Amino acid sequence: MKPEPDLIPCQRDLFDLPDDVTFLNCAYISPLLKTAKAAAEGGLLRESRPWQITASDFFAPPEEARRLFARLVGATADDIALVPSASYGIATAAQNLPLARGQKIILLEEQYPSNVYSWRRRADETGARIVTVARPADGDWTAAVLAEIDSATAAAALPNCHWMDGGLLDLATIGAALRQEGAALVVDASQSLGVLPLDVGDVQADFLVTAGYKWMLCPYGFSFLYAAPQRQDGRPLEENALNREDGENFRLLADYTDRYAVGARRFDAGERAHFSLLPAALETLRQINDWGVANIAASLAAQTLAIAKAAEYLGLDSAPAHQRAGHFLGLRFPANRFPGGVPDGLAEALAAAKVFVSLRGASLRVTPHLYNNSADGARLLSVMEDMLG
Ligand SMILES: Cc1ncc(COP(=O)(O)O)c(C=O)c1O
């Protein structure tokens, strides 16, 4: 049995957030840990003195990043590639899945573009067709996706929670149904990895990608790609010295080889050993492993639940807790109370009060992390109350 998660007290001191800022927008961009910022600054300083950069700096830090990320998703370091963005990882996956004319690629309505355009291109190239699962009226994305999976399905490219409002998908159930049809699962976990437990074995993902700059608290430009063992013989998007075998031996780099580095390393982007982003990412990966994803998840779920309950008194509603990711709250403005939808001026009033959230579609997206506490939720609600009366 898994141990009960611990609630983690507010970690604001580890971040550089001014007292008058209420930042409830991790789904947009996370603030950096102070340690990560210092590590990035140290990296820039070293780049101004490149004689201090050694050959091992090209290899040891990337390996450490693979190892720490792998721990978060139940994989091994060999299964992890370092990429600059979610779109890079999705493009790698899309290029390497067999697709045939008439076969289906399943996506969600209003899915994030980085997990749409590569599939459109592959559909054009192969004659496969994209099937977009409509937003279900009952909020049950899992049932809606399962209803689309059949023998014509080649792949589903899905998040484990919708980026607009946190609507949850049960990827283990979906992954099992896809396997039964011999279809692949590609996961874009950019809006949940690091704050919602996910095990690649449980969901049977072929590829999983996550942008680093949100819930992984990494700097912009540093992301992760998992490739399942059976997908590690694919074709990388780009060729470089370091994703080849023996790339460590700088003196012999012009002895070209046809053999790639082992495992998912072949999918690494060029210059993956970025001297400022990577040290920052390492600080963050260590911290997330220390906190523990299950503990983070429980702590953030408690925060959003408290905000959701208080928002009900203002006439706002949100998906029930079992249909949304715990770290993610989409506050909605029901038509009977708010005939015009999101009230005019709300975004401006919040910004003026230095309360930072996002409007996405018809939802006010509230996405806290461990630097938030109940005072932040109270501040958001008091500005809303003043505005909505
Ligand atoms: C679901 C999802 N995927 C990916 C991204 C970022 O993609 P990329 O790294 O390609 O910019 C976002 C950004 O908001 C997102 O919400």
The ligand as a Gaussian input file, in Angstrom:
#p B3LYP/6-31G(d) Opt

LIG

0 1
 C       -0.480000      21.149000     -22.722000
 C        0.704000      21.962000     -23.117000
 N        1.688000      21.389000     -23.829000
 C        2.783000      22.060000     -24.189000
 C        2.943000      23.394000     -23.871000
 C        4.188000      24.122000     -24.295000
 O        4.630000      23.635000     -25.515000
 P        6.051000      24.047000     -26.119000
 O        7.081000      23.551000     -25.177000
 O        6.073000      23.368000     -27.427000
 O        6.058000      25.533000     -26.240000
 C        1.922000      24.050000     -23.159000
 C        2.019000      25.479000     -22.842000
 O        1.105000      26.121000     -22.379000
 C        0.782000      23.302000     -22.762000
 O       -0.190000      23.866000     -22.047000

